[in-house]
Amino acid sequence: MLYYLFQWLHELNFPGAGMFNYLTFRASVAFILALLCATIFGRKIIDKLQRLQIGETIRDLDLEGQMAKKGTPTMGGIIILIAIVVPCLLIGVLDNIYMLLMLFTTIFMGCIGFMDDYIKVFRKNKDGLSGRYKIIGQVGIGLVVGLVMFFSPQVVMIENKTQVINNQENTEIIHYASKAEKSTQTTIPFFKNNNFDYADIFSWAGQHKQLLGWFFFVFVTIFIVTAMSNGANLTDGIDGLAAGTSAIQGVALGILAYVSGNIKNAAYLNIMYIPGSGELFVFAAAFIGATIGFLWYNAYPAQVFMGDTGSLALGGIIAVFAIVIRKEILLPILAGIFLVENLSVIVQTTYFKYTRKKYGEGRRILKVAPLHHHYQKTAAQVGGKILITKPLNIVQESKLTTRFWLIGIMLAVLAVVTLKVR
């Protein structure tokens, strides 16, 4: 909204109004506004949650200090949602298809998480929203994003092509296609020619391969959104872990959006140019500000939990963001913590059921799943046969969170560096 106001003022030669034409300036303003929203309004929201006695129901896993958290206000994800949406509405370009998709994802996934928290807190049903309805919601957002990218004329890309000049240095010159076009291409890391076209999988289909490529792209979108939102939900198990990890991933995604939406930077890195995607740099700034601001209250010892309202939204945002800038194949690296948390639960459950059927008793790979809880118990506390018993001692929660953040930073740097490591 303010963007359009300052555009009008700029046309009237109002001093300083032209600053809103600079992406970096608007991103800085969005970050500051998000940070202020999260910290200032966050306190008011937490007080309101406490008055309504909206406290977290703790699943007793016999973890150190766990039961002391009982009654801590939950549904704090509302703070993150407000701190993202308000700056984007004020500072963002609201006719940009990518900004609209991200705002829709934020609100939609937040609503699914809110319903889950509402059922847990107010209806006293610890299971929350039925898993079936969660999946329907996750599939729904993936389907909407995939179809919008297929049908919207604004969603186009300009392919990068490399020309090698045979001289002493074998100089490479980056050329771009003469016009923007719709495509099912994405970025694949560690390869010299780093564009991968989903349609190439269906080259046997002849003239129908492009259509089949889009069908497959929509399927991939649904899968990634579902996996990422569940991964973020599982990661939200100790104070500050999900919010801090998401902020780190947001920084990397913001960098990727900025270079993808700037043809000079894209040419330097030899990646596809996506017109209009630079606007996501503003969204990323708001996202980072919101998650860091939320950490003011969520860092150990937490004064509020984000609940599914926040965690499902964070996972969905990161997934859709990566998809629209065609960097979804980087997610196993960038969001490696979410991936490992997901896999730890799947592997633990599968192995337990398999060994119970084979040996008559269930055995475990980890002491507890998801992974972060594995470091909060000793093998003696769990009992039974466990494949991985180390560490032998309990890792303090604040130290555990910090170590996960450090791993997240290394993964984020690696994800960005893959643009040049080929």
Secondary structure as GFF3:
##gff-version 3
##sequence-region A 1 422
A	DSSP	alpha_helix	2	11	.	.	.	ID=ss1
A	DSSP	three_ten_helix	17	21	.	.	.	ID=ss2
A	DSSP	alpha_helix	23	36	.	.	.	ID=ss3
A	DSSP	pi_helix	37	41	.	.	.	ID=ss4
A	DSSP	alpha_helix	42	51	.	.	.	ID=ss5
A	DSSP	three_ten_helix	67	69	.	.	.	ID=ss6
A	DSSP	alpha_helix	77	91	.	.	.	ID=ss7
A	DSSP	alpha_helix	97	122	.	.	.	ID=ss8
A	DSSP	alpha_helix	131	151	.	.	.	ID=ss9
A	DSSP	beta_strand	160	165	.	.	.	ID=ss10
A	DSSP	beta_strand	171	176	.	.	.	ID=ss11
A	DSSP	beta_strand	185	187	.	.	.	ID=ss12
A	DSSP	beta_strand	195	197	.	.	.	ID=ss13
A	DSSP	three_ten_helix	198	208	.	.	.	ID=ss14
A	DSSP	alpha_helix	209	235	.	.	.	ID=ss15
A	DSSP	alpha_helix	241	260	.	.	.	ID=ss16
A	DSSP	alpha_helix	263	269	.	.	.	ID=ss17
A	DSSP	three_ten_helix	277	279	.	.	.	ID=ss18
A	DSSP	alpha_helix	280	298	.	.	.	ID=ss19
A	DSSP	alpha_helix	307	324	.	.	.	ID=ss20
A	DSSP	three_ten_helix	328	330	.	.	.	ID=ss21
A	DSSP	alpha_helix	331	334	.	.	.	ID=ss22
A	DSSP	alpha_helix	336	359	.	.	.	ID=ss23
A	DSSP	alpha_helix	371	374	.	.	.	ID=ss24
A	DSSP	alpha_helix	379	382	.	.	.	ID=ss25
A	DSSP	alpha_helix	397	417	.	.	.	ID=ss26
###
